[in-house]
Amino acid sequence: MNYPKHHLVKTGYIVCCQVCDSRKLHIILDLGYQPLCDSLLTKEKLNEPEKTYPLRMMWCENCTLVQIDYCVSGEEVYHPDYPYRSGITKELAQYQESMASSLVKEFNLQQNDLVIDVGSNDGTLLKGFKKLGINVLGIEPTNIAKIANKSGIRTVQAFFDIKTAKEIKKKYGNASLIITTNTFAHMQTLGEFIMGAYYLLKDEGVFVNETHYLLDVIKGGQFDTIYHEHLRTYSLKSLIALFGQYDFTVTDVARGDRYGGNIRVYATKGKGKKVSPQVSKLLRLEKGFGLDKLETFKKFATRVKKARLEFMDFLIKTKMTGKSIVGNSCPGRCSTLLNYYGVDSELLPYLAEQPTSLKLNMYLPGKHIPVVNNQRLIDEQPDYVVILAWHYAKPIMEQLKIRGLKSDFVIPLPDFKIVKNLKV
Ligand SMILES: [Zn+2]
């Protein structure tokens, strides 16, 4: 079985829906020309020209997928210095460990079962399975595979496609469970990926795929999750439309709160498999919310534009009255926000990151705001601190207060808000 042609997304302008091939696409937001959000610049790079690409948020009327309409090649997006590593936060490690144990229970996995994680990074998720005695294998294209192997998680360093899948099957046998987290929005080779999983899975095997979720993006005003790495933002309806084009049945679904709201979809090999009532329940919720109506997305865009105006109005007034305002943290999403808003280092002098961050001493793409050690917040006590990882605002503000920060906080989204730092 081959895969549909449109499941190989070509670099450049995209005319049709990446899932269902429909031409009924509507523009929701035009975020302008933007640089790649994880291509931070060194000081030397500031003397050179910088590449930007169109960034537009599009909605498909047919399958309700949200996508961008310009694809930057994977080699440019995932350059050798790409700064993300999954084992980096304790929270993520804990989350992945609990994910592993719940999947082992759910599928009654035994020692002779093989679990494969595609895009396994440093092997954090597989460690959870290994602890429970399950046979594991990671597949990871970057050099992080070496770190995983060193820490005892068997990992093949390769891009995942049909060819890799066949080689792995020959060497390691069929998998009972294939997992992929936070990769499904990203890859151009969607068809290769799904068919690779199909070849590798045993009969009745399950492909579990976790990705950020459209309903949470729209409900939460999270336009800043739109960047070039995220080619697609899925609804359940669009995922069912996707797997419907293969010999898979979407048999179950669950929601979670990673990446500002995620969806975990279970695709079982073969057609006509037993489907959990959770699937129709979530489809009803999507319809009830209006993910199938252009009006819903227009309202979303209006809210985003209002939040931008209020933020800029506050920022300019703050500067005019001689008060100080800086940014906290530099997640990928803040590049979309600051570049779309038009905020540079004159308006926001720095972004403060934790001392372990790989982004320290670099500059935000596009607007060239320097990334500094967050000790500077404590030393300088600015009047306002903008929380750019605003989807984790609460714990971040708590932590900064514990460290002795007295500044007030600015929460940019979903609606612009000032949070006073109550002095005790
Ligand atoms: Zn579509």
Residues whose N, C-alpha, C, O or C-beta is under 5 A from the ligand:
A	BS01	ZN	C17 V19 C20 D21 S22 C60 N62 C63 T64 L65
